[in-house]
Amino acid sequence: MRDTGSFRMMKSPLEGGSAVLVRSDNARGPAVAPDGSALYYVVPLQNLNGLLDYELRAARPEAAHQGLLARILR
């Protein structure tokens, strides 16, 4: 979802109902751990040469404070 200038992750119940905000830190490319214990995602970072660097982050549970796993620099 992008309506505020940065990406946000939302989730909706399969049975229907209102969407719930999960991440609002410009998160992209979500992947859930096989056991559902963590949400992995990337956050793009603008660097000085105009290319994007990325941070790989994990949140346990999905809406909790994130932890930095790796920084991918180009």
Backbone as CSV, one residue per row, in Angstrom:
resi,resn,N_x,N_y,N_z,CA_x,CA_y,CA_z,C_x,C_y,C_z
1,MET,0.854,-1.173,0.000,0.000,0.000,0.000,0.894,1.229,0.000
2,ARG,0.628,2.152,-0.872,1.454,3.352,-0.924,0.552,4.561,-1.124
3,ASP,0.255,5.262,-0.042,-0.536,6.479,-0.148,0.022,7.587,0.741
4,THR,1.120,7.319,1.432,1.704,8.297,2.345,3.137,8.645,1.980
5,GLY,3.603,8.215,0.812,4.975,8.470,0.424,5.925,7.360,0.800
6,SER,5.485,6.398,1.587,6.290,5.221,1.893,5.367,4.007,1.915
7,PHE,5.974,2.840,1.772,5.184,1.616,1.737,4.779,1.192,3.134
8,ARG,3.604,0.601,3.221,3.111,0.010,4.460,2.614,-1.395,4.146
9,MET,2.697,-2.310,5.093,2.155,-3.656,4.930,0.870,-3.760,5.718
10,MET,-0.124,-4.316,5.050,-1.417,-4.548,5.678,-1.722,-6.039,5.546
11,LYS,-2.557,-6.555,6.416,-3.034,-7.930,6.253,-4.531,-7.953,6.484
12,SER,-5.180,-8.871,5.789,-6.631,-9.026,5.884,-6.946,-10.467,6.223
13,PRO,-7.935,-10.713,7.066,-8.330,-12.082,7.381,-8.888,-12.788,6.143
14,LEU,-8.594,-14.073,5.989,-9.136,-14.841,4.865,-10.656,-14.871,4.887
15,GLU,-11.236,-14.807,6.076,-12.694,-14.852,6.220,-13.349,-13.528,5.862
16,GLY,-12.530,-12.519,5.598,-13.063,-11.183,5.333,-12.906,-10.311,6.559
17,GLY,-13.181,-9.065,6.400,-13.052,-8.134,7.511,-12.061,-7.038,7.186
18,SER,-11.816,-6.209,8.148,-10.956,-5.040,7.953,-9.487,-5.406,7.893
19,ALA,-8.752,-4.685,7.067,-7.303,-4.853,6.993,-6.660,-4.233,8.232
20,VAL,-5.542,-4.812,8.655,-4.813,-4.369,9.838,-3.407,-3.958,9.408
21,LEU,-2.949,-2.816,9.898,-1.598,-2.362,9.621,-0.596,-3.260,10.334
22,VAL,0.374,-3.769,9.584,1.405,-4.627,10.156,2.734,-3.879,10.260
23,ARG,3.173,-3.231,9.174,4.427,-2.492,9.167,4.220,-1.148,8.498
24,SER,4.843,-0.095,9.005,4.754,1.236,8.393,6.141,1.834,8.187
25,ASP,7.159,0.981,8.111,8.546,1.456,8.000,9.119,1.264,6.594
26,ASN,8.273,1.499,5.568,8.673,1.402,4.167,9.058,-0.029,3.801
27,ALA,8.437,-1.009,4.462,8.732,-2.426,4.275,8.249,-2.922,2.914
28,ARG,9.063,-3.805,2.311,8.722,-4.408,1.022,9.159,-5.866,1.013
29,GLY,8.595,-6.632,0.100,9.022,-8.017,-0.113,8.840,-8.910,1.091
30,PRO,7.653,-8.972,1.669,7.467,-9.758,2.891,7.585,-11.265,2.658
31,ALA,8.091,-11.948,3.668,8.138,-13.405,3.705,7.926,-13.824,5.152
32,VAL,7.019,-14.752,5.356,6.722,-15.242,6.707,7.521,-16.511,6.956
33,ALA,8.092,-16.638,8.145,8.813,-17.854,8.524,7.861,-19.044,8.427
34,PRO,8.364,-20.221,8.063,7.495,-21.402,7.919,6.634,-21.694,9.150
35,ASP,7.154,-21.417,10.344,6.365,-21.669,11.555,5.551,-20.453,11.993
36,GLY,5.597,-19.363,11.200,4.817,-18.169,11.510,5.386,-17.307,12.619
37,SER,6.607,-17.604,13.060,7.172,-16.892,14.206,7.805,-15.546,13.863
38,ALA,8.027,-15.265,12.575,8.702,-14.015,12.200,8.242,-13.564,10.824
39,LEU,8.361,-12.270,10.609,8.124,-11.658,9.307,9.454,-11.089,8.844
40,TYR,9.916,-11.528,7.675,11.148,-11.032,7.077,10.781,-10.090,5.945
41,TYR,11.557,-9.017,5.771,11.265,-8.059,4.713,12.483,-7.185,4.453
42,VAL,12.450,-6.424,3.373,13.536,-5.502,3.053,13.016,-4.072,3.098
43,VAL,13.942,-3.160,3.392,13.650,-1.727,3.380,14.708,-1.070,2.490
44,PRO,14.288,-0.385,1.419,15.257,0.284,0.555,15.807,1.547,1.213
45,LEU,17.089,1.805,0.955,17.767,2.994,1.479,18.403,3.727,0.306
46,GLN,18.163,4.997,0.180,18.774,5.795,-0.889,20.227,6.074,-0.515
47,ASN,21.151,5.806,-1.430,22.542,6.144,-1.127,22.993,7.318,-1.979
48,LEU,24.201,7.745,-1.822,24.683,8.969,-2.460,24.798,8.887,-3.982
49,ASN,24.968,7.692,-4.552,25.114,7.583,-6.000,23.780,7.383,-6.720
50,GLY,22.674,7.470,-5.994,21.349,7.363,-6.597,20.807,5.954,-6.687
51,LEU,21.630,4.940,-6.383,21.156,3.559,-6.365,20.545,3.251,-5.006
52,LEU,19.831,2.152,-4.921,19.238,1.760,-3.651,20.096,0.716,-2.960
53,ASP,20.355,0.918,-1.690,20.888,-0.110,-0.808,19.672,-0.693,-0.098
54,TYR,19.857,-1.814,0.580,18.729,-2.457,1.258,19.137,-2.930,2.632
55,GLU,18.166,-2.938,3.531,18.328,-3.592,4.822,17.373,-4.769,4.859
56,LEU,17.879,-5.915,5.272,17.050,-7.096,5.495,16.711,-7.109,6.977
57,ARG,15.418,-7.125,7.267,14.964,-7.024,8.657,14.034,-8.180,9.010
58,ALA,13.890,-8.421,10.307,12.957,-9.423,10.820,12.201,-8.825,11.989
59,ALA,10.928,-9.159,12.081,10.101,-8.711,13.206,9.426,-9.941,13.805
60,ARG,9.498,-10.075,15.129,8.883,-11.198,15.839,8.142,-10.653,17.043
61,PRO,6.839,-10.619,17.085,5.887,-10.916,16.007,5.919,-9.840,14.927
62,GLU,5.074,-9.988,13.930,5.120,-9.165,12.717,5.037,-7.666,12.948
63,ALA,4.331,-7.216,13.969,4.170,-5.785,14.224,5.125,-5.275,15.306
64,ALA,6.000,-6.138,15.791,6.925,-5.767,16.860,8.094,-4.961,16.313
65,HIS,8.917,-4.469,17.223,10.133,-3.758,16.822,10.969,-4.699,15.965
66,GLN,11.533,-4.181,14.886,12.294,-5.001,13.948,13.749,-5.103,14.365
67,GLY,14.394,-6.148,13.863,15.824,-6.323,14.063,16.521,-6.353,12.713
68,LEU,17.650,-5.702,12.616,18.425,-5.664,11.387,19.206,-6.967,11.259
69,LEU,19.026,-7.678,10.130,19.749,-8.918,9.875,20.971,-8.684,8.994
70,ALA,20.823,-7.824,7.971,21.934,-7.569,7.047,21.690,-6.263,6.309
71,ARG,22.775,-5.668,5.845,22.698,-4.481,4.993,23.339,-4.849,3.654
72,ILE,22.622,-4.604,2.571,23.098,-4.921,1.231,23.446,-3.606,0.552
73,LEU,24.728,-3.395,0.315,25.206,-2.137,-0.249,25.605,-2.349,-1.702
74,ARG,25.269,-1.362,-2.551,25.615,-1.458,-3.972,26.551,-0.346,-4.358
